[in-house]
């Protein structure tokens, strides 16, 4: 059967088929491009909040670099890092797995295939992320490290070796020589027993005549021949100085080695700084904020209002970092700030004239009203710097407490109602170390009162209002005016709220110490100071007999105690226990007088 279409009907059919074909083609195209649209969001990456910094690049050898990357605060979880390393002509991309917690840093070791670590010019770091399908996605470059231009470096007098930039030092070594620590050293032969460096020769006969010498006269070694470039070295049985190293180098086994940068970090000037392996401070590692202090090599937050104490006549708050905050109590004109409290001033008028605790006051210890002892314990916070001789006072105070009871208790801190009595570090390195005979004792006093000592650290000594230093045999060896009086005047001017107690030196079997001690006594009387007359107390027995030729051992003490009852002690440094006991009594008399007691048995309590 045949079908016939009219001309118009055929055109309409073709048009319909054409339109249907176009619809099918467009649908297929849309399906192809949109089939994965629900997962397209997996490829959308925003790492703008991720902050990575290259903080250090260190060459370990020609094929390896250690790169330290620090991650600062910011969101973004990555699974690895991509390092792009270039020497200007060749580029290697090294991928490492792992992440870095916020505000921490990791060291990544990069091993090269063709690059030379000494010639690296640029390093960039890029984070690697992972989408839901487990596919890795490369983020944006976060930091770039540009290597400084390599400066060839050869030790002074170098004959051979590598200059650190791929070149050589010196002209190199000739045949038969080895390059050792930048020096050409002649190879030693195994024949003939010991080498040329031996100072004992090759003979084993033990005789000194005939043949070669067996002594050190045959030694011709030098620093250069042995390859030494620095330090004191033993050469031919002598100590020889082979030179010093330039800045940035240290002497390592006789040769200069480069200091390793960023070897450690520690506190300095309130912030955390880097230090190289030579102990030289470098750049800042962490800048501590205003409410932080540097402790143990880290910035530590300060706790506000941690304690309160006296400062400038009032009670102030102090944070846990030892920084003064706002005022807590405002002491009025009739009060004095003592031990962190505003204390009413005594009604007794202040004493005038010098206060001198010498042998004459020892007997008056028994008439001191107990209320004045209590007053002294409440009023004074004492810092005492001394060495061995000065410990006689402390031994005496211990004996007085043992003989007369807890009224005379003392300790470091003033706990339990005791006198606050802090002793220095003696011959150690700490607060108020050594004694007044040593240079720098005045600066030790400032370190202590300011609460910041290079050898002791930091502490709050703002409550200390009394300072005393003892001698240990040097009183007649120094210029008293420049070494003692001038420095005491400076301290009294700088710390007007502190009472500085003067002291004479111990007896030394000579007239020189007598003249020096008399000079101190005259100065105290003329300037109305307080004096603990150490020498005078050990020069007189209780009957008032003077022993002009005795020394600090106090030989008269043994004679006296043979016929009188005397208290005992474990040890009185350099002297007799009775001498220490008398000094303990005189010390309490001096404090009572400083507190306001007029020195008489009938003086009313405040």
Number of C-alpha atoms within 10 A of each C-alpha: 3 3 4 8 8 7 8 8 10 11 11 10 10 10 11 10 10 10 10 10 11 11 10 10 11 11 10 12 11 10 12 10 9 11 11 10 10 8 12 10 11 14 13 9 13 10 17 12 11 19 18 23 17 19 16 14 18 16 15 13 12 15 15 18 21 17 21 16 21 20 19 17 14 14 12 14 15 21 15 18 22 18 20 17 23 20 17 10 7 10 15 16 14 14 16 15 11 12 16 18 12 16 12 11 18 16 16 17 16 20 17 16 9 10 19 18 23 19 17 22 17 16 21 18 25 20 25 21 19 16 14 10 8 8 10 15 17 15 19 15 15 16 15 17 18 11 14 9 10 14 9 13 15 17 21 13 12 22 20 21 21 15 18 16 15 13 11 18 19 16 10 17 17 11 8 10 14 17 18 16 20 27 25 22 19 16 12 13 10 8 7 10 12 15 15 16 17 15 20 19 20 15 15 9 8 7 11 11 8 6 9 13 16 18 11 13 11 16 16 13 14 15 19 13 13 17 19 24 27 20 21 18 19 12 17 18 10 9 11 15 16 19 18 17 19 13 10 15 17 21 20 14 13 21 22 23 17 19 18 16 20 18 13 15 20 19 21 14 8 18 20 23 21 22 22 18 17 17 14 13 17 15 13 15 18 18 15 17 14 9 14 20 24 22 16 11 18 20 19 16 17 19 14 16 16 13 15 20 23 25 16 10 19 20 23 21 22 23 19 17 19 18 15 17 15 12 15 17 18 14 18 13 9 11 16 20 23 22 21 20 20 19 16 14 13 15 9 13 8 11 13 8 12 15 19 24 25 23 23 15 20 20 13 15 18 12 13 20 18 14 15 24 21 17 20 23 25 18 21 24 24 24 24 24 26 25 23 16 20 22 20 26 24 20 21 24 24 18 24 23 16 14 13 10 10 13 16 23 21 21 14 14 14 19 11 10 16 19 25 22 20 20 21 21 18 19 13 13 14 18 28 33 24 26 27 25 23 14 13 13 20 19 14 24 22 16 22 26 23 14 17 17 20 11 14 17 12 16 16 15 17 17 19 22 20 17 21 21 25 27 22 18 15 15 27 18 11 14 11 17 13 10 18 19 16 12 17 17 12 11 18 14 11 11 14 10 13 19 19 22 20 23 24 24 27 27 26 18 13 13 13 14 21 20 13 19 24 13 14 21 21 11 16 21 15 10 10 14 18 23 23 23 23 28 21 20 23 29 24 21 19 14 7 10 10 14 15 13 11 17 19 21 18 21 15 21 20 16 11 15 14 10 8 9 9 14 13 14 16 8 12 22 18 14 18 22 25 24 27 28 27 26 29 24 25 29 23 23 28 23 21 24 22 20 23 20 27 17 17 12 12 11 14 12 13 13
